[in-house]
Amino acid sequence: MVFAVITYLAISLLALFGIFYAVLEIRFFKALGSVRSGTSEVEPAPKVSVLIAARNESEGIRQTLDSVLAQDYRGQWEVWVADDRSEDDTPKILEEYRLRYPDLLHILTIQSIPAGVSPKKHAISRMIEECSGEILVLTDADCVVQSSWVTGIVKEFEPGIELVAGHSYIPTQPGKSSVLICMQAVETLIYRVAGTAGLAMQLPLTSTGNNLAYRKSFFKNVNGFENVIKIQSGDDDLLMQKLASDRPWAMRYCITPSTFVTTSGKETLKELWEQRKRWASKTIYYSPKIVFVLSMVFLHLVFLTICPILSVFSPQVLVATAIAYGVKCIGDLVLILRGLKVFRQEHLLKWCIPVEVVHAPFTVFAVLFGLLGRFKWK
């Protein structure tokens, strides 16, 4: 009797969450087809402030600065870097670049932060107070941008647009990149596809702080990071949530290749694990609508993870799990194929199947540990 109830319940929930997941993917697929590049050409061109928060970034910040300082933007622009209590050679490198670009590069040195405050949000807030740009364009100190990055991002700010989520990806080299890097590249693309489709549906699910832009007036109008300043992560999508609660149509995703940013993948599984837990930790602070959608997706992954164990007691559960998993894989692959074309990363196709195998259990455990607050961050 007990096994019969468990079997019926497991199959029913698999079907419920699976149908929700399939419908969401269909809507994502349609939404991706409606995304377009911006065409704004206002005169005079708005002043832009590029913002970078850095802490102990001596290993890669030279590449970042070289790429950021080579912008071809026709309007006025400036670069601000917040040196957040670095203990390596980051301050020395920043001073070297400041002397080379005295009129363009500004350094904000942070000696201490208030107790319980997110270091990155604090650094960004401080830079916004000091900078003079109308449009704020953000990236991270371990990323590389193209010379056309700012120009392309500004074109997205058509009338009424307050925030633009840019695309970033992990570059791979055939025969040289590790399996872990290649699989991360696919997983990262999945997040970007969800973020792109979500914004097209006025459903801001996710974003990334290493390629993000918004109007300074918007940041001021929503009181910046007020009410979320103590949350360690979420300097990107938690800000999007504020805009979504009022004007969900005032944001868009940028798919223009000239604005794509490259970021480094994690070299070890431990580093990747900590990063994914950190990403998951902020989701409970999203709007109720977004929390509901993500919870349904999460529960679908949970049942795909635990039902193979329950199938030991019931062959019917095994069959239902196999069907649900097959439908998920087909839906994921169809959606990813469109995403690969949109973001011109078709070479990652062969890594999609390996990612599918580990996606559900890895995501489930990362979310559980992340929500418990158990993650490390520099």
SULUR-V544996 format. One record per residue. N is the residue number from 1. RES is the residue in one letter. PSI is psi as a letter, one per 40 degrees, with the letter a starting at -180 (* if undefined). Layout:
BEGIN
n = {N,N}
res = {RES,RES}
psi = {PSI,PSI}
END
This chain:
BEGIN
n = {1,2,3,4,5,6,7,8,9,10,11,12,13,14,15,16,17,18,19,20,21,22,23,24,25,26,27,28,29,30,31,32,33,34,35,36,37,38,39,40,41,42,43,44,45,46,47,48,49,50,51,52,53,54,55,56,57,58,59,60,61,62,63,64,65,66,67,68,69,70,71,72,73,74,75,76,77,78,79,80,81,82,83,84,85,86,87,88,89,90,91,92,93,94,95,96,97,98,99,100,101,102,103,104,105,106,107,108,109,110,111,112,113,114,115,116,117,118,119,120,121,122,123,124,125,126,127,128,129,130,131,132,133,134,135,136,137,138,139,140,141,142,143,144,145,146,147,148,149,150,151,152,153,154,155,156,157,158,159,160,161,162,163,164,165,166,167,168,169,170,171,172,173,174,175,176,177,178,179,180,181,182,183,184,185,186,187,188,189,190,191,192,193,194,195,196,197,198,199,200,201,202,203,204,205,206,207,208,209,210,211,212,213,214,215,216,217,218,219,220,221,222,223,224,225,226,227,228,229,230,231,232,233,234,235,236,237,238,239,240,241,242,243,244,245,246,247,248,249,250,251,252,253,254,255,256,257,258,259,260,261,262,263,264,265,266,267,268,269,270,271,272,273,274,275,276,277,278,279,280,281,282,283,284,285,286,287,288,289,290,291,292,293,294,295,296,297,298,299,300,301,302,303,304,305,306,307,308,309,310,311,312,313,314,315,316,317,318,319,320,321,322,323,324,325,326,327,328,329,330,331,332,333,334,335,336,337,338,339,340,341,342,343,344,345,346,347,348,349,350,351,352,353,354,355,356,357,358,359,360,361,362,363,364,365,366,367,368,369,370,371,372,373,374,375,376,377,378}
res = {M,V,F,A,V,I,T,Y,L,A,I,S,L,L,A,L,F,G,I,F,Y,A,V,L,E,I,R,F,F,K,A,L,G,S,V,R,S,G,T,S,E,V,E,P,A,P,K,V,S,V,L,I,A,A,R,N,E,S,E,G,I,R,Q,T,L,D,S,V,L,A,Q,D,Y,R,G,Q,W,E,V,W,V,A,D,D,R,S,E,D,D,T,P,K,I,L,E,E,Y,R,L,R,Y,P,D,L,L,H,I,L,T,I,Q,S,I,P,A,G,V,S,P,K,K,H,A,I,S,R,M,I,E,E,C,S,G,E,I,L,V,L,T,D,A,D,C,V,V,Q,S,S,W,V,T,G,I,V,K,E,F,E,P,G,I,E,L,V,A,G,H,S,Y,I,P,T,Q,P,G,K,S,S,V,L,I,C,M,Q,A,V,E,T,L,I,Y,R,V,A,G,T,A,G,L,A,M,Q,L,P,L,T,S,T,G,N,N,L,A,Y,R,K,S,F,F,K,N,V,N,G,F,E,N,V,I,K,I,Q,S,G,D,D,D,L,L,M,Q,K,L,A,S,D,R,P,W,A,M,R,Y,C,I,T,P,S,T,F,V,T,T,S,G,K,E,T,L,K,E,L,W,E,Q,R,K,R,W,A,S,K,T,I,Y,Y,S,P,K,I,V,F,V,L,S,M,V,F,L,H,L,V,F,L,T,I,C,P,I,L,S,V,F,S,P,Q,V,L,V,A,T,A,I,A,Y,G,V,K,C,I,G,D,L,V,L,I,L,R,G,L,K,V,F,R,Q,E,H,L,L,K,W,C,I,P,V,E,V,V,H,A,P,F,T,V,F,A,V,L,F,G,L,L,G,R,F,K,W,K}
psi = {d,d,d,d,d,d,d,d,d,d,d,d,d,d,d,d,d,d,d,d,d,d,d,d,d,d,d,d,d,d,d,d,e,e,h,i,i,i,f,h,f,i,h,i,h,i,h,h,h,h,h,h,h,h,h,f,f,d,d,e,d,d,d,d,d,d,d,d,e,f,i,e,h,d,a,i,i,i,h,h,h,h,h,g,f,i,e,a,e,d,d,d,d,d,d,d,d,d,d,d,g,d,e,d,h,h,h,h,h,h,d,i,i,i,h,e,i,h,d,d,d,d,d,d,d,d,d,d,d,d,i,e,i,d,h,h,h,i,i,i,e,f,i,h,i,i,d,e,d,d,d,d,d,d,d,e,g,i,h,e,h,d,h,h,h,i,h,i,i,h,i,i,h,h,e,d,i,i,d,d,d,d,d,d,d,d,d,d,d,d,d,d,d,d,d,d,d,d,d,d,e,f,g,g,d,i,a,h,e,e,g,i,i,i,i,d,d,d,d,d,d,e,f,b,e,h,e,e,d,e,h,d,i,f,e,c,d,d,d,d,d,d,d,d,e,d,g,d,e,e,i,i,h,h,e,h,d,e,e,i,h,i,i,h,i,h,d,i,d,d,d,d,d,d,d,d,d,d,d,d,d,e,d,e,e,i,i,d,d,d,d,d,d,d,d,d,d,d,d,d,d,d,d,d,d,d,d,d,d,d,e,d,e,h,d,d,d,d,d,d,d,d,d,d,d,d,d,d,d,d,d,d,d,d,d,d,d,d,d,d,d,d,e,f,f,d,e,e,d,e,e,d,d,d,d,d,d,e,d,d,d,d,d,d,d,d,d,d,d,d,d,e,e,g,i,i,i,*}
END
